[in-house]
Amino acid sequence: MIKSIRQSFNEQFSAEKYQALQDLVTAKYDVKPNFRLAESPFFVPKLLKERLVEACEMITDVIVRPDLKSITQPTLHDPSTIVPNEDEHTIFLQMDFGITLDHNGDPMPQLIEVQGFPSVYFFQ
């Protein structure tokens, strides 16, 4: 996080602004979320943003390969993991990263998991 931007955001935060965010989401999707909305964005340095984008692009390049199923199918030994009539590629994609430091002390993303199901996006 960029501390100066975080501090400025926190100083300007109010319950009224948070309520406005909740109202906006409720109006846009015509449903009130039954979970707490994250009221704060992340303020990350440019280097970390660039590294996150690069990592996402590299992972996506593999996921959209036309032969993805044929190269991953042999690792699925349990037939119950096969979804009937599934799409060739997921429609939803979420990548979760942890942040570590490289040998120079700069932030470096480390993949935790890739998810490909709609509940991640409140489309359930």
C-alpha positions in Angstrom: 0.0 0.0 0.0 1.1 3.5 -0.6 0.8 5.0 2.8 0.3 8.7 1.9 -2.7 7.8 -0.4 -4.1 5.4 2.2 -3.9 8.1 4.8 -5.7 10.6 2.5 -8.4 8.1 1.7 -9.0 7.2 5.4 -9.2 10.9 6.3 -11.9 11.5 3.6 -13.9 8.3 4.4 -17.3 8.6 6.0 -20.3 6.4 6.8 -22.3 8.4 4.3 -19.9 7.6 1.5 -19.9 3.9 2.4 -23.7 4.0 2.4 -23.6 5.6 -1.0 -21.4 2.7 -2.3 -23.8 0.2 -0.9 -26.8 2.0 -2.5 -25.0 2.1 -5.8 -24.3 -1.6 -5.9 -27.9 -2.4 -4.8 -29.3 -0.1 -7.5 -27.0 -1.4 -10.2 -27.7 -5.1 -9.6 -31.2 -4.8 -8.2 -30.3 -6.8 -5.2 -28.8 -6.0 -1.8 -25.6 -7.9 -1.1 -25.8 -10.1 2.0 -22.1 -9.6 2.7 -20.0 -6.7 3.6 -18.6 -4.7 0.7 -15.0 -3.8 0.8 -15.1 -0.1 1.5 -11.5 0.6 0.6 -9.5 0.2 -2.6 -5.9 -1.0 -2.5 -3.3 1.6 -3.4 -0.3 -0.2 -4.8 3.0 1.0 -6.2 3.4 1.1 -10.0 6.0 -1.7 -9.9 3.7 -4.1 -8.1 0.8 -3.2 -10.5 3.1 -3.9 -13.5 4.2 -7.2 -12.0 0.6 -8.2 -11.2 -0.6 -7.4 -14.7 2.3 -9.3 -16.2 1.6 -12.4 -14.0 -2.1 -12.3 -14.9 -1.2 -12.1 -18.6 1.2 -15.0 -18.4 -1.4 -17.2 -16.6 -4.1 -16.2 -19.0 -2.0 -17.1 -22.0 -1.9 -20.7 -20.6 -5.6 -20.8 -19.7 -6.8 -19.7 -23.1 -4.7 -22.2 -25.0 -6.9 -24.2 -27.4 -5.3 -27.5 -26.1 -5.8 -26.6 -22.4 -8.2 -29.5 -21.7 -6.1 -32.1 -23.5 -3.0 -31.1 -21.5 -4.8 -30.9 -18.1 -7.3 -33.8 -18.4 -4.7 -36.5 -17.5 -4.2 -34.8 -14.1 -7.9 -35.3 -13.2 -8.1 -38.9 -12.0 -11.5 -38.6 -10.2 -14.4 -38.7 -12.8 -16.6 -36.8 -10.4 -14.5 -33.7 -11.1 -15.6 -33.7 -14.8 -18.5 -31.2 -15.4 -21.0 -32.3 -18.1 -21.4 -29.9 -20.9 -18.9 -27.4 -19.5 -17.5 -24.7 -21.7 -14.1 -25.0 -23.4 -12.9 -22.1 -21.3 -14.3 -20.4 -18.2 -16.3 -17.3 -18.5 -15.2 -16.0 -15.1 -11.7 -15.8 -13.9 -10.2 -14.7 -10.6 -6.5 -14.8 -9.7 -5.5 -14.5 -6.1 -2.0 -13.4 -5.2 0.1 -13.1 -2.1 2.7 -10.4 -2.1 6.3 -11.2 -1.1 9.6 -9.2 -1.6 12.1 -10.0 -4.2 15.9 -10.0 -3.6 15.9 -6.2 -3.9 13.1 -5.8 -1.4 10.6 -4.9 -4.1 7.0 -6.3 -4.0 6.6 -9.5 -6.0 3.2 -11.3 -6.6 3.0 -15.0 -5.9 0.0 -16.9 -7.2 -2.2 -18.5 -4.5 -5.0 -19.8 -6.7 -7.0 -19.3 -9.9 -10.8 -19.6 -9.7 -13.2 -19.9 -12.6 -16.7 -19.8 -11.1 -19.3 -17.0 -11.0 -19.9 -16.8 -7.2 -16.6 -14.9 -7.0 -18.4 -12.0 -8.7 -21.7 -12.0 -6.9 -23.4 -13.7 -9.9 -24.9 -16.6 -8.0 
